[in-house]
Amino acid sequence: MRTIVVGGGVVGVTTAYYLFKEGHEVVVVDKASKVGAEATAVNAGLIAPGHCFAWASPAAPKMLVKSLFGEKTSIRVKPTLNPRFLWWGLQFMRECTTERAAINTLAKMHLCDYSQTKLDEIALAEGIDYQGVDKGLLYLYRDAAELELGMGKMKLLTDNGQKLEQLDMKGLAAVDPAFGNATVQLAGAIHAPNDGSGNSELFTRKLTELLISKGVEFKLGVTAKSFVADGDRITGLQTDQGLMTADNYVLAMGVWSPKLSRTVGQDLPVYPAKGFSMTFDIKDKSKAPELGGVDEKTLVAWSPMGDQLRMSSTAQFSGFDRSHKPEDFAAIRSTAKELWPDAADWDGGSMTAGLRPMTPDGPPIIGKGKKHKNLFYNTGHGHMGWTMASGSSAAIVDIIAGRTPEIEMDPFVVRTYRK
Ligand SMILES: Cc1cc2nc3c(=O)[nH]c(=O)nc-3n(C[C@H](O)[C@H](O)[C@H](O)COP(=O)(O)OP(=O)(O)OC[C@H]3O[C@@H](n4cnc5c(N)ncnc54)[C@H](O)[C@@H]3O)c2cc1C
């Protein structure tokens, strides 16, 4: 059985891994000259069931309106009449009820939990060191009232099995001493002891090296242009370097997935949310954070990655534009300076931006195409794709193999909009 995976980010490469384990002849196609070159390369590194809240929530519409009036909110919208964004935005608004937000969050949480187990299994079985840190994550609060509110919000997760504990400043310093040097008032944190962090680009690269050594083919620098269909089957993938054929096709192109799926009549509600990302060399490890986390005031996220610290911020709906200006990184630099003043040269660091493949409701799209029997989808993982990749890929390969996945798949059905 020959299967082409289109997209060589963390989602495509983990899909290729499970297909290979299933005995398929696998070909991965990616337009970039290396795997994991897009969102996979820039993310904050959090492996975080405790951070799985759907963005579409009762609080979101107010934030979006404020952003339209120029406020620097954590989710921002660049005013546009782009019909695709307007359609996506309408669907997002529809999901902003308490009930829908809870349903979407719990669907993501179950996938995150499952995926974490799968990631651990791959890393252990294949001996992949991806700069993983498994001491948990910290959700940091500067204000005691906000910390209480944060614990209240987390009740949805704790009621459904997540382990989360409230830490005062003494407790925080015991879990991660780096916060003892902060120059701002902190109230404490919520510690998610089962969350973790790691370098998804490194993981993707090492898994690719392993797969290549086993005979999996990676066609890099090849751009997929369209699928070719005959009735209810896909008969080929048209690329800038000719037609490629296989028995099955898996679409895992992150934010670019709808462009390819539309060539065979399947629209997908995936729209890019730009985020800014910096990587700093740590100059004094004793003063740098040992655990990853999120500052719940500035919504800056961070993860230690070996001798470096990755930090990311902001969700900006501005289409496929990945450009950035130095001022886009101000929140990252100021958060770092306030939390760990002497750990690194916070005026240095590398700057980049990436695109999160967001669905309006939050759950990714994982399943068999409705129109074509041999076209499968693994895309739309939004702000949690590193966390959800291994589980999503195990599930899609179960579906390809005709098995029932180990988790409930209804929330991830292939859809143009949620009915
Ligand atoms: C700033 C930021 C912070 C984030 N933080 C976290 C985090 O802390 N934790 C977490 O779990 N997730 C996080 N994410 C989300 C996560 O990075 C993504 O959900 C995940 O990387 C998506 O993986 P992917 O493989 O689907 O997409 P991508 O990594 O974007 O890969 C898509 C691939 O498709 C290829 N491609 C595109 N078009 C074509 C074409 N025409 N032909 C061939 N190939 C093509 C691209 O070259 C690319 O390699 C973050 C994302 C961003 C941007």
The ligand as a MOL file (V3000), in Angstrom:
LIG
                    3D

  0  0  0     0  0            999 V3000
M  V30 BEGIN CTAB
M  V30 COUNTS 53 58 0 0 0
M  V30 BEGIN ATOM
M  V30 1 C 3.8450 31.2460 17.5450 0
M  V30 2 C 3.3080 29.8530 17.7170 0
M  V30 3 C 3.3420 29.2430 18.9600 0
M  V30 4 C 2.8380 27.9530 19.1310 0
M  V30 5 N 2.9760 27.3420 20.3330 0
M  V30 6 C 2.5600 26.0470 20.4870 0
M  V30 7 C 2.7970 25.3600 21.6990 0
M  V30 8 O 3.4020 25.8900 22.6270 0
M  V30 9 N 2.3360 24.0800 21.8050 0
M  V30 10 C 1.6800 23.4480 20.7880 0
M  V30 11 O 1.2550 22.3070 20.9610 0
M  V30 12 N 1.4910 24.0680 19.5830 0
M  V30 13 C 1.9140 25.3410 19.4180 0
M  V30 14 N 1.7420 25.9860 18.2270 0
M  V30 15 C 0.9800 25.3200 17.1600 0
M  V30 16 C 1.7980 24.2970 16.3740 0
M  V30 17 O 3.0730 24.8020 16.0690 0
M  V30 18 C 1.0560 23.9540 15.0850 0
M  V30 19 O -0.2820 23.6120 15.3650 0
M  V30 20 C 1.7120 22.7570 14.3990 0
M  V30 21 O 3.0620 23.0200 14.1420 0
M  V30 22 C 1.0040 22.4380 13.1070 0
M  V30 23 O 1.7700 21.4550 12.4650 0
M  V30 24 P 1.5110 21.0900 10.9540 0
M  V30 25 O 2.4560 20.0040 10.6150 0
M  V30 26 O 0.0500 20.8610 10.7490 0
M  V30 27 O 1.8050 22.4520 10.1780 0
M  V30 28 P 3.1940 23.1160 9.7500 0
M  V30 29 O 4.2510 22.8760 10.7550 0
M  V30 30 O 2.8940 24.5230 9.3730 0
M  V30 31 O 3.5780 22.2800 8.4750 0
M  V30 32 C 2.8770 22.4000 7.2560 0
M  V30 33 C 3.8290 21.9210 6.1740 0
M  V30 34 O 3.1540 21.9380 4.9110 0
M  V30 35 C 4.0970 22.3460 3.9430 0
M  V30 36 N 3.3860 22.8550 2.7670 0
M  V30 37 C 2.6040 23.9630 2.6960 0
M  V30 38 N 2.1370 24.1220 1.4500 0
M  V30 39 C 2.6220 23.0890 0.7150 0
M  V30 40 C 2.4830 22.6890 -0.6340 0
M  V30 41 N 1.7210 23.3720 -1.5100 0
M  V30 42 N 3.1310 21.5740 -1.0480 0
M  V30 43 C 3.9020 20.8540 -0.1850 0
M  V30 44 N 4.0610 21.1900 1.1020 0
M  V30 45 C 3.4240 22.2810 1.5610 0
M  V30 46 C 4.9060 23.4250 4.6510 0
M  V30 47 O 6.1610 23.6470 4.0180 0
M  V30 48 C 5.0460 22.8370 6.0410 0
M  V30 49 O 6.2300 22.0700 6.2100 0
M  V30 50 C 2.2420 27.2770 18.0210 0
M  V30 51 C 2.2220 27.8800 16.7630 0
M  V30 52 C 2.7500 29.1580 16.5980 0
M  V30 53 C 2.7390 29.7890 15.2320 0
M  V30 END ATOM
M  V30 BEGIN BOND
M  V30 1 1 1 2
M  V30 2 1 2 3
M  V30 3 2 2 52
M  V30 4 2 3 4
M  V30 5 1 4 5
M  V30 6 1 4 50
M  V30 7 2 5 6
M  V30 8 1 6 7
M  V30 9 1 6 13
M  V30 10 2 7 8
M  V30 11 1 7 9
M  V30 12 1 9 10
M  V30 13 2 10 11
M  V30 14 1 10 12
M  V30 15 2 12 13
M  V30 16 1 13 14
M  V30 17 1 14 15
M  V30 18 1 14 50
M  V30 19 1 15 16
M  V30 20 1 16 17
M  V30 21 1 16 18
M  V30 22 1 18 19
M  V30 23 1 18 20
M  V30 24 1 20 21
M  V30 25 1 20 22
M  V30 26 1 22 23
M  V30 27 1 23 24
M  V30 28 2 24 25
M  V30 29 1 24 26
M  V30 30 1 24 27
M  V30 31 1 27 28
M  V30 32 2 28 29
M  V30 33 1 28 30
M  V30 34 1 28 31
M  V30 35 1 31 32
M  V30 36 1 32 33
M  V30 37 1 33 34
M  V30 38 1 33 48
M  V30 39 1 34 35
M  V30 40 1 35 36
M  V30 41 1 35 46
M  V30 42 1 36 37
M  V30 43 1 36 45
M  V30 44 2 37 38
M  V30 45 1 38 39
M  V30 46 1 39 40
M  V30 47 2 39 45
M  V30 48 1 40 41
M  V30 49 2 40 42
M  V30 50 1 42 43
M  V30 51 2 43 44
M  V30 52 1 44 45
M  V30 53 1 46 47
M  V30 54 1 46 48
M  V30 55 1 48 49
M  V30 56 2 50 51
M  V30 57 1 51 52
M  V30 58 1 52 53
M  V30 END BOND
M  V30 END CTAB
M  END
